[in-house]
Amino acid sequence: MNKEMLTELTKHEEIYNNSDKSNESQENLTKNLSKFNWDFGKIPSRKGRDPRKITITLKNVGGVDANWCFKMPND
């Protein structure tokens, strides 16, 4: 994932970043984006238990200020 984050944005990523200016559906916007599988240790879920919480910490190690925004499927 780090290697992918260091590359230039693709045309599809640029369109997605400016999706607020587009009439494209969420499906069309995301179909050509890179997908990452995050395996958190395959913790089995148990019925009747509260959902697990996962914390992700990001650190900007570059010289340019960055704002992070995660778009979830239901956003």
N, C-alpha and C positions, 0 to 999 in steps of 0.2 A: 504494500500500500504506500509506503514512503516513496518508492521509486515512481509510482504513478503520480503522486502529489507533486513531484519535482518537475514533471513534464509540462509543456505548454498546453493550454486548454484546447480541446478539439472544437470544431464548429458546433457540434451537438451540445457540448458543455457550455459554450458561450450563449447559445439559445436558451438553455435551461436557466442559466444565471439571470437572464433577462426575461424570464417567463411571465413576469407581471405585465409585460408589454405585448404578450402573445395571446392569441385565442386558441392555441393548441391544447388538446386534452392532456391530462397528467400522464396517461398511458403513452401518448405519442412523444411527450417530452422526455420520458425516462427510458424508452425502449433501446436507445443507442448509447446509454451511459454505462460506464464500467460498474460492475457489481462486485462487492466484497463480502465474503462469508466470514463472519466473526464467530469463532468457536470458543465459547466460554467454559469449556470443560465438560460439556454434555451432562449438566446437572439434571437428574430426572425431576420432572414436576410431579407434585403430589396433589391429588384431588382434595379440594376443600382448603388448601393453603393459600395464603396471600401471594400475589405475583412477586417474583424476584425483582430486585432493583439492581441495576448495573450502572456504575459511575465511570465515565470516560473523562480523563483529564488530557487536555491538549495544551501544548506549549509552542508558541511561535518562536522559533530559534533563528528566524531570518531577520534581516535588517529593515523590513517593511512592515508597518502596522497592518494588522489583519482583524477583521470582524468575522466571527463564526456564526453561521446560521444553518441549522439542520432542518431539512424539509422531510417530514414524515409522510407516509402514503396517504394519511387522512388530512393533511394540511391543504 
